[in-house]
Amino acid sequence: MKVQDERQKTDRVVVASRQVFVNGEARNTAVATLAALVAELDLGPVRVATALNGDFVPAGRREATALQAGDRVEIVSARQGG
């Protein structure tokens, strides 16, 4: 009699890496959203503004903004000084 071990059955999620351009530089990432990309960049407590393919994306919409291969992302922060 064969006993099947259920623990060995796992659903695998395949996450494909995609190339996007962040501030003009190519970057490979497996994240799916603009919010996840900003988190992946580990910018710390800095508040940033984001644009995707030339369109401004408010912070509240980043989680719902999907990334596609070839997307151009601009991330900027305010600076003091003159």
Secondary structure, DSSP 4 states (H G I P E B T S, - for coil): -----GGG---------EEEEETTEEEEE---BHHHHHHHTT-TT--EEEEETTEEE-GGGSTT-B--TT-EEEEEE-----
